[in-house]
């Protein structure tokens, strides 16, 4: 049983298997490729996001590389988990992750949006940074608005990380069971899903079920 943004996902294992079979190259060359320097960004790191349709241009790539040189990478543990990032806790994992994200978001030139930034940061902190593409933000818009109401001191109209975190925590056991089933599957492409973080599995289900 998987529920995302208040909606029950139909046949979640089949949804995952279909994704693995259709987008095996994305799993291999985006999700499971060598993440490189976990406290830095290379041109290859940025180019790999094109496997997940980031549409980052060469000019945007240059800006991201320059910005990454002084980003607060070391303030966020490589294994940081969104489930441990309580938005109600000040100076904790949530603030640290958000600071890294906002460092790229602030002063970003036109064209570098939240989807591009999250697709660049996700492989560096795969259990922490959700991929906020247009589909996910549309799916979670109402939940993110509700999350913002629960945390008025943060001053946001929408809190997508917090909304995704709610579902991550609520579905942990079910995601674990799905990954265990994937690990035993006869298809190599499906077995690769077991190597992903719970957050990324949640993201795939959000995308596939939509």
LINVEN-V152619 format. One line per field, one symbol per residue. ss: DSSP state (H for helix, E for strand, - for the rest). Layout:
ss->???
//
This chain:
ss->--EE--EE---HHHHHHHHHHH-HHHHHHHH-----------HHHHHHHHHH-----HHHHHHHHHHH----HHH------HHH--------HHHHHHHHHHHHH--------HHHHHHHHH-----------HHHHHH-HHHHHHHHHH-HHH-----HHHHHHHHHHH-HHHHHHHHHHHH----HHHHHHHH--HHHHHHHHHHHH-
//
